[in-house]
């Protein structure tokens, strides 16, 4: 993973990363070639992506701790694309929810298949979500990754998305607030 990390973050967009850190109190590495698709301060939603093969990653956060109940986590994950992307949904095929550690946080990892709602623009592929509570900022974060590479291998892109997701850092945690 270290080798892949050096490659993917060799020329990242530090100016945009610093802006996110200043605006929200957290940061995530943004590799070269990625663009911000939505930066919605009112709805606590950040979304960025990269061209073909298509890769998207988003971060949503809410005040409070919402990770203690598996049923509510499942509901939050299931409703996430409808509230935030509008044009996609998760399919129950291969849907999986596990307790994990994400960086230093107790977390949930959800994986499965996403698909577009629009029959004229059929898309789909694997997704991974990481949901964790940052007690330093009293916020529950949901980081979602999507890959679309029809008919081709997605494994390398899924690992890259995991590296980007795990680059998440709360500025409150680093200060010990």
N, C-alpha and C positions, 0 to 999 in steps of 0.2 A: 504493500500500500504506500510506503514511503516513496518509492520510485514513481508511482503513478501520481502521487501528490505533487512531487517536484515538477512533473511534466504539465499537469493540468493548471497549476498555479504559477507557472513560470513568468507569465506576463499578465497578472490579473489587474483589475480596474480599481486601484486603491482609492481614487478620488470618490467614486460612487460608494465604495465600502465605508469610507469615513463619513459620508453624508448620512447613510443609513444608521450608523452608530450614533451620530449626533442627534438625528431625528427620533430614533426609537429606543436607544439604549442597548442595542444588540448589533452584532455584525455577522456577516457571512461572506465568504470569499466569492468574488464574481470573476470568473475566468475571462480572458480575452475572447472577443467574438460573441459574448452573451449580451443581451440587451434587456433592459427593464421594460416589461410589458404593462405592468400596473403597479403604481405606488399609491395606495389608497389609505391615507392617514385617518380618514373618518371611520373606516371599517376595519382598521388594523390588519391590512392585507397587503402583502408584497409578492410580486410575481415576476420572474425573469425566465428567459428562454434562449435557445440556440437553434439555428437553422439545421437543415437536414444532415444527419438524421435528427429529427425533432426531439428536443429534450426541454422539459420545463420543470421548474422548481418554484414552490411558493411557500411563504411563511405567513401564518395567521396567529394572532395571539389575543387572549382575553384575560381580563382581570380575574384573579382567583385560581383556586386549585380544582381541576375537573378530572383528575386522573385516577381517583380511587375506586370508581365504579365501572366495571367492565361493560355493563349494559349501556351506560351513557357514553363511554368511549366508542363503542360500536356504532351508536346512533350518530355521534358527532362525525365519525369517519364517513359513514354512509351518506350523510347530508352535505358533507364538505364540498363536493364538486357542484352540487346544485346551487348552493349559496354563493360560491366564489367564482366558478368558471361558467356556469349557466349552460354551456353547450355540451357537457359530458356527464357521464354517470359511471358509477362503479358497478361491475357485474358480480353476482354472487359466486360465479365460477372461480374456484381456487382462492376464495376470500379467506384470509388467515389473520388472526390477531394473537400476538404474543407479548408477554412481559419481557422487557430487556433493560439493559443500561445503555443510555444514549449519552455519550461523553460521560459526565459525572452524574447524570440525572437518572432516577428511576423513571422508566418510560414504557410506552406501548409501541410496538411495531406492527403495522398492518400492511399486508401485501395482497395483491390480486390483479385483476384485469380491469382496465378502464375502456370505455367505448364512447363514441360521439352519439349525441341525441339526434343529430341531423342525418337522415338517410341519404341526402344528396352528397354529403361530405363524410363518408364513412372512414373513421379512424379508430385506432385503439392500440393497446399494448399494455405492458406491465406498469404497475404503480407501487410505490412504497410510501408509507406515511410514518412519521415519528411524532409521538405526542408525549410531552413531558412538562412538568411543573418546575419553574424556576422560583424557588422560595425567596431569593434575593430581591426580585422585582415583583413578586406575588402575581405572576402571570403564567398561564398555561399556553404553551406554544404547540403549534401543529405545523410540521414541515412536511410538504407533500412533493413527491417526485413522479414525473410521468415520462415515458419513453415511447416514441413512435418511429419504428424502422421496419416497415412492412416487408415480410419475406426474408429478412436478414437477421443475423445474430444481434442480440441486444445486451448480452452479458457485460461487455466492456463498458457500455454506456450506463448500465445500472450501477456498476462499481464506481464510475466517475461521479454519478449523481449522489451516491452514498458519501464519497469524499467531500463533495461540496456541502451536503447537509451537515456532515460532522465538523465542518469548519465553523459552524455556528458558535458564537461566544457572546455571553451577556456581559456588558461592561460593569454591571452591578456585582457579578460574581468575582470578577477580577479585582474589584476594590474591597470586596468583603463586606459590602453594605447590607 
